[in-house]
Amino acid sequence: RQEAAKLVALMSRNFNSATNEIQRRITQHLAQIWLGGQSPLATHYGILAIFIELGPEVIRTIVVSQLKNECTVLKNAMSSGVAIQKVAAENIQSLLLLNLPPILKNIRQAPDVAESYTADYGYIGQTLCASVAQLRKAPATAILRPGLQVGRLSLPTTPVTSNAPRARLASGVVRTVTSPLTPNPSTPGSLPGTPTTPNTPQVTLPR
């Protein structure tokens, strides 16, 4: 599901435009399924993974605003006594606790009060409060966004320039020194060029 979430987010970012509004349509459709109350917890996990992969703005406007309702669903699943439901709820809880603190740190003002977090976000509010407080104390250079976004490789965009050595001849002409493996036809001992077909002498047959 995490790999599928990355693929959906990649397509949304690459093909979204003001004309097709792919990202808005995807998030709106997934939010309707998520908040419909009929989908299983496995579907909740996949949808939340997509929302997290789409970035902080989607997390803030959709996930955080509906977090208290989701925590109510998770709490009911954990107390239901069904093992599968409990495991699914624990996985969703871990996903939220791993990815939400950096977002909450930016949208909430210090000081962080556990009672306020619990009132706004449900039973995981106290844990979220502790995580946000820890992030505020950490150095700015040590804070990385956890979850689905960590570990992406950024490729360099600086064009590569040639650093081949240049030699100045006695005549003042500058030329680039070629590699020893590159044959130079003008140098003795180099590899021969393409052989040409010798001229065939014309022979006149007697009549």
C-alpha positions as CSV (number, residue, x, y, z in Angstrom):
1,R,0.0,0.0,0.0
2,Q,2.9,2.4,0.7
3,E,4.3,1.7,-2.8
4,A,0.9,2.3,-4.3
5,A,0.6,5.5,-2.4
6,K,3.9,6.7,-3.8
7,L,2.8,5.8,-7.3
8,V,-0.5,7.7,-7.0
9,A,1.2,10.8,-5.6
10,L,3.8,10.7,-8.3
11,M,1.1,10.6,-11.0
12,S,-0.8,13.4,-9.3
13,R,2.3,15.7,-9.1
14,N,3.4,15.0,-12.7
15,F,0.1,15.2,-14.5
16,N,-1.8,17.7,-12.4
17,S,-2.7,21.0,-14.1
18,A,-5.1,23.9,-13.7
19,T,-7.2,22.2,-16.5
20,N,-7.6,18.6,-15.3
21,E,-7.2,19.2,-11.5
22,I,-6.1,15.6,-11.0
23,Q,-4.8,16.1,-7.5
24,R,-8.0,17.8,-6.3
25,R,-10.2,15.1,-7.8
26,I,-8.1,12.3,-6.4
27,T,-8.1,13.8,-2.8
28,Q,-11.8,14.6,-3.0
29,H,-12.7,11.0,-4.1
30,L,-10.5,9.4,-1.5
31,A,-11.8,11.7,1.3
32,Q,-15.4,10.6,0.4
33,I,-14.4,6.9,0.7
34,W,-12.4,7.5,3.9
35,L,-15.2,9.5,5.7
36,G,-18.0,7.4,4.4
37,G,-17.9,5.0,7.3
38,Q,-18.3,1.9,5.3
39,S,-14.7,1.2,4.2
40,P,-12.5,-1.3,6.1
41,L,-9.4,-0.2,8.1
42,A,-7.1,-1.6,5.4
43,T,-8.6,1.0,3.1
44,H,-8.2,3.7,5.7
45,Y,-4.5,2.9,5.9
46,G,-4.0,3.1,2.1
47,I,-5.9,6.4,1.8
48,L,-4.0,7.9,4.7
49,A,-0.7,6.8,3.1
50,I,-1.7,8.6,-0.1
51,F,-2.6,11.7,1.7
52,I,0.7,11.7,3.6
53,E,2.6,11.1,0.4
54,L,0.8,14.1,-1.3
55,G,2.5,16.5,1.2
56,P,2.0,18.8,4.1
57,E,-0.9,20.8,2.6
58,V,-3.1,17.7,2.1
59,I,-2.2,16.4,5.5
60,R,-3.1,19.7,7.2
61,T,-6.4,20.3,5.3
62,I,-7.7,16.7,5.3
63,V,-6.0,14.4,7.7
64,V,-5.6,16.8,10.7
65,S,-9.1,18.2,10.3
66,Q,-10.6,14.7,10.5
67,L,-8.1,13.2,12.9
68,K,-10.4,13.1,15.9
69,N,-13.1,11.1,14.0
70,E,-10.4,8.7,12.8
71,C,-9.1,8.2,16.3
72,T,-12.7,7.3,17.4
73,V,-12.8,4.6,14.7
74,L,-9.4,3.3,15.8
75,K,-10.3,3.2,19.5
76,N,-13.5,1.2,18.7
77,A,-11.5,-1.2,16.6
78,M,-8.9,-1.8,19.3
79,S,-11.6,-2.5,21.9
80,S,-13.7,-4.8,19.6
81,G,-11.8,-7.9,20.5
82,V,-11.2,-8.8,16.8
83,A,-7.5,-9.5,16.3
84,I,-7.4,-8.4,12.6
85,Q,-9.2,-5.1,13.5
86,K,-6.8,-4.5,16.3
87,V,-3.7,-5.0,14.1
88,A,-5.1,-2.8,11.4
89,A,-5.9,0.0,13.9
90,E,-2.4,-0.3,15.4
91,N,-0.8,0.1,11.9
92,I,-2.9,3.2,11.2
93,Q,-2.0,4.6,14.6
94,S,1.7,4.1,13.9
95,L,1.4,5.8,10.5
96,L,-0.2,8.8,12.1
97,L,2.2,9.1,15.0
98,L,5.1,8.9,12.6
99,N,4.0,11.5,10.1
100,L,1.8,14.1,11.9
101,P,4.2,15.6,14.5
102,P,6.2,17.7,12.0
103,I,3.0,19.1,10.5
104,L,1.5,19.9,13.9
105,K,4.7,21.6,15.0
106,N,4.3,24.1,12.1
107,I,0.5,24.7,12.6
108,R,0.3,24.9,16.4
109,Q,1.9,27.5,18.6
110,A,3.9,26.6,21.7
111,P,3.5,25.8,24.5
112,D,2.2,22.3,23.8
113,V,-0.5,21.2,26.3
114,A,-1.5,17.5,26.4
115,E,-5.1,18.3,27.3
116,S,-5.5,20.6,24.3
117,Y,-4.1,18.0,22.0
118,T,-6.4,15.3,23.4
119,A,-9.4,17.5,23.0
120,D,-8.5,18.3,19.4
121,Y,-7.1,14.9,18.2
122,G,-8.6,12.2,20.4
123,Y,-6.8,9.5,22.4
124,I,-3.5,9.9,20.5
125,G,-3.3,13.6,21.3
126,Q,-1.1,13.1,24.4
127,T,1.5,11.1,22.3
128,L,1.4,13.7,19.5
129,C,1.9,16.4,22.1
130,A,5.1,14.7,23.4
131,S,6.4,14.2,19.9
132,V,5.8,17.8,18.9
133,A,7.5,19.1,22.1
134,Q,10.5,16.9,21.4
135,L,10.7,18.3,17.8
136,R,10.7,21.8,19.1
137,K,13.7,21.1,21.3
138,A,15.7,19.4,18.5
139,P,18.2,21.4,16.4
140,A,16.8,22.7,13.2
141,T,19.4,20.7,11.1
142,A,18.4,17.5,12.9
143,I,14.7,17.6,12.1
144,L,13.7,15.4,9.2
145,R,10.2,14.6,8.1
146,P,9.6,10.9,9.0
147,G,7.4,8.5,7.2
148,L,6.9,8.0,3.5
149,Q,9.0,11.0,2.4
150,V,12.3,10.2,4.1
151,G,15.2,8.7,2.1
152,R,14.5,10.1,-1.3
153,L,17.5,10.7,-3.4
154,S,18.0,14.2,-4.9
155,L,20.0,14.0,-8.1
156,P,22.3,16.9,-9.0
157,T,21.2,19.3,-11.7
158,T,24.6,21.0,-12.3
159,P,25.7,20.2,-15.9
160,V,28.9,18.2,-16.1
161,T,31.8,20.0,-17.9
162,S,34.8,18.4,-19.5
163,N,38.1,18.6,-17.5
164,A,40.3,17.1,-20.2
165,P,43.9,18.4,-20.1
166,R,44.9,20.8,-22.8
167,A,48.3,21.0,-24.4
168,R,49.9,24.1,-26.1
169,L,51.9,23.3,-29.2
170,A,54.9,25.2,-30.4
171,S,52.9,27.0,-33.0
172,G,50.6,28.4,-30.3
173,V,47.6,26.2,-31.3
174,V,45.8,24.7,-28.3
175,R,44.3,21.2,-28.7
176,T,42.8,18.8,-26.2
177,V,45.0,15.9,-25.2
178,T,43.2,12.7,-26.3
179,S,43.1,9.6,-24.2
180,P,45.8,6.9,-24.7
181,L,43.1,4.5,-25.7
182,T,41.8,6.8,-28.5
183,P,43.7,6.1,-31.8
184,N,45.1,9.1,-33.6
185,P,45.5,8.5,-37.4
186,S,48.3,11.1,-37.7
187,T,50.4,9.4,-35.0
188,P,52.9,6.7,-36.0
189,G,52.1,3.3,-34.5
190,S,48.4,4.1,-34.3
191,L,45.7,1.6,-35.4
192,P,45.3,1.5,-39.2
193,G,42.4,3.1,-40.8
194,T,39.8,1.4,-43.1
195,P,41.6,-0.3,-45.9
196,T,40.7,0.8,-49.4
197,T,40.2,-1.5,-52.4
198,P,43.2,-1.5,-54.7
199,N,42.8,-0.5,-58.3
200,T,42.5,-3.6,-60.5
201,P,44.6,-3.4,-63.7
202,Q,42.6,-3.6,-66.9
203,V,43.5,-6.6,-69.1
204,T,42.8,-6.7,-72.8
205,L,41.9,-10.2,-74.1
206,P,43.0,-11.2,-77.6
207,R,40.3,-11.4,-80.2
